Amino acid sequence: MTEQDLLAATRAAYDAVAARYAESIPERYRSSPLHHGMIGVFAELVTAFGDGDGLVADVGCGPGHVTAHLRSLGVTAFGVDLSPEMIAIARDAHPGLRFEVGLMEALQVEDASLAGVLANYSIIHTPPERLPVMLAEFRRVLSPGAHLLLGFPAYDGPVEPAEAYDHATFPAYRYSPDRVAELLLAVGLTEVARLVVAPGEDPKRGFPGAFLLARRV
């Protein structure tokens, strides 16, 4: 499958389930504090960065619940998603916020212009060979010293950087936190902190959850 075919298939899959997704995922997010514990830390770092009113991209924002959470924490955030249906739902649910259809690998923002990038469980459909490209794009748009927060299902394999698994929407990958940290460093992003959540802390997730916080050097 070509990259364009993969994007089209992923877009179609999320368009088809957007309404159902919007009914269930925001509540799961709110009811799993460990799975978004680092987002509060990320928000504090963003609001302390520079003049404190820098812009943050919530990439793969889905129905906009995390973008809205960031805004409630004082962060000026906007959402980007591949799925037009997800963006339509986000705009309807949060009319005061900015949402746009776009690609995580090709963000429509200038170099070094953002105070932060958040990718909360939105890299899961990125094949391992494409992940360095996406991380380099995140680094491109971050201002020097600004932060990136990645959330993803974790994998502890010692060799391969990722393991494919069956996802309810589309084939997905869980990533090794150590390997992701290596990829971050290779593109100029230094790990600041990480959180790994045991799978038993969220019975609806069969894998550990990992959050890596990095800073553009």
C-alpha positions in Angstrom: 0.0 0.0 0.0 1.4 3.4 -1.0 1.6 6.3 1.4 -1.3 8.0 -0.4 -3.4 4.8 -0.2 -2.7 4.5 3.5 -3.7 8.1 4.1 -6.9 7.7 2.1 -7.8 4.4 3.8 -7.2 5.9 7.3 -9.2 9.0 6.5 -12.1 6.9 5.2 -12.0 4.7 8.3 -12.2 7.6 10.7 -14.8 9.4 8.7 -17.0 6.3 9.0 -16.7 6.1 12.8 -16.4 9.8 13.7 -19.8 10.1 15.4 -19.4 7.0 17.4 -15.9 7.9 18.3 -16.9 11.3 19.5 -19.5 9.7 21.8 -17.1 7.4 23.6 -13.5 8.6 23.4 -13.8 12.0 25.3 -15.3 10.2 28.3 -12.6 7.6 28.3 -10.1 10.4 28.2 -11.7 12.1 31.2 -12.0 8.9 33.2 -8.4 7.8 32.8 -6.3 10.4 34.6 -3.0 8.5 34.3 -3.5 8.4 30.5 -3.4 12.2 30.4 -1.4 13.0 33.5 1.5 14.4 31.4 -0.8 16.8 29.5 -1.1 19.0 32.6 2.7 19.1 32.9 2.9 19.9 29.2 0.5 22.7 29.6 2.5 24.2 32.4 5.7 24.1 30.3 3.9 25.7 27.4 2.5 28.6 29.4 5.9 29.2 31.0 7.6 29.2 27.6 8.6 32.5 26.0 5.9 35.2 26.6 3.4 32.6 27.8 0.9 32.9 24.9 2.5 30.8 22.2 0.5 28.6 19.9 0.2 24.8 20.3 -0.8 22.2 17.7 -2.9 19.2 18.9 -2.2 16.9 16.0 -4.6 14.1 15.3 -7.1 16.0 17.4 -10.2 13.8 16.5 -13.3 15.4 18.0 -11.4 18.1 19.7 -11.7 17.0 23.4 -7.9 17.3 24.1 -7.7 20.6 22.3 -10.5 21.9 24.5 -8.7 20.5 27.6 -5.6 22.3 26.7 -7.6 25.5 26.3 -9.1 25.0 29.8 -5.5 24.9 31.1 -4.7 28.2 29.6 -3.0 27.0 26.4 -3.8 28.6 23.1 -4.2 25.4 21.1 -5.6 24.5 17.7 -6.5 21.0 16.3 -5.4 19.3 13.1 -6.9 16.0 11.9 -6.8 13.9 8.7 -10.6 13.2 8.9 -13.0 16.0 7.7 -15.8 14.3 9.7 -13.8 14.5 12.9 -13.0 18.2 12.2 -16.7 18.9 11.6 -17.6 17.4 14.9 -14.8 19.3 16.7 -15.9 22.6 15.3 -19.5 21.9 16.2 -18.6 20.8 19.8 -16.1 23.6 20.4 -17.1 26.6 18.2 -14.6 29.0 19.9 -11.6 26.9 19.0 -9.7 26.5 15.7 -9.7 23.2 13.9 -8.4 22.3 10.4 -8.1 19.3 8.2 -4.4 18.5 7.6 -1.6 16.1 7.7 0.7 15.5 10.7 3.6 15.0 8.4 3.0 18.4 6.6 1.7 20.9 9.1 0.7 24.2 7.5 2.7 26.4 9.9 6.0 28.2 9.6 9.3 26.9 10.8 10.0 27.4 14.6 6.7 29.0 15.1 5.0 26.8 17.8 5.3 26.8 21.6 4.3 23.1 21.7 3.1 20.1 19.8 0.9 17.4 21.3 0.3 14.0 19.6 -2.0 12.1 21.9 -2.3 8.6 20.6 -2.3 9.9 17.1 0.9 8.4 15.7 -0.5 4.8 16.1 -1.3 4.5 12.3 2.2 5.7 11.3 4.3 2.8 9.9 7.7 2.6 11.7 9.6 3.6 8.6 7.6 6.9 8.4 7.9 7.8 12.1 11.3 9.7 11.7 9.7 11.9 9.0 6.8 12.8 11.3 9.1 13.5 14.2 11.3 15.7 12.0 8.2 17.7 11.0 7.3 18.2 14.7 10.8 19.4 15.3 10.6 21.8 12.3 7.6 23.7 13.6 8.7 23.9 17.2 10.5 27.0 18.5 13.9 26.3 20.1 13.3 25.2 23.6 9.6 24.3 23.0 8.1 21.0 23.9 6.6 17.9 22.2 4.4 15.4 24.0 3.8 12.0 22.4 1.3 9.5 23.8 1.1 6.0 22.3 0.5 2.3 23.2 3.8 0.9 24.4 5.8 -2.1 23.3 8.8 -3.5 25.1 10.4 -5.6 22.4 14.2 -5.4 22.5 14.8 -5.4 18.7 12.0 -4.0 16.6 10.9 -0.4 17.2 7.2 -1.2 16.8 4.7 -4.1 16.8 1.6 -4.1 14.6 -1.7 -4.9 16.2 -5.4 -5.0 15.2 -7.1 -1.7 15.9 -10.9 -1.2 15.9 -10.6 1.4 13.2 -7.4 0.5 11.2 -4.2 -1.5 11.5 -2.0 0.2 14.1 1.3 0.1 15.8 2.5 0.2 19.4 6.0 1.6 19.9 9.0 1.0 22.1 9.5 4.1 24.3 13.3 3.6 24.2 13.4 3.4 20.4 11.1 6.4 20.1 13.4 8.4 22.4 16.3 7.4 20.1 14.4 8.7 17.1 13.5 11.9 18.8 17.2 12.5 19.6 18.2 11.8 16.0 16.0 14.6 14.7 17.0 17.1 17.4 14.5 16.5 20.2 15.8 15.7 23.7 13.7 13.5 26.0 12.8 15.4 29.2 10.5 12.9 30.9 8.4 9.9 30.4 5.4 8.1 31.9 4.5 4.5 31.3 1.1 3.4 32.5 0.4 -0.3 33.2 -2.3 -1.9 31.1 -4.4 -2.8 34.2 -4.9 0.9 35.0 -7.3 1.1 32.0 -9.3 -2.1 31.4 -10.3 -0.9 28.0 -6.7 -0.8 26.8 -4.8 -4.1 26.4 -1.3 -2.5 26.3 0.7 -0.2 28.5 0.5 3.4 27.6 3.6 5.6 27.1 4.0 9.3 27.2 7.3 10.9 26.1 8.0 14.6 26.7 10.8 16.1 24.6 12.3 19.5 24.0 13.7 21.0 20.8 17.4 21.6 21.3 
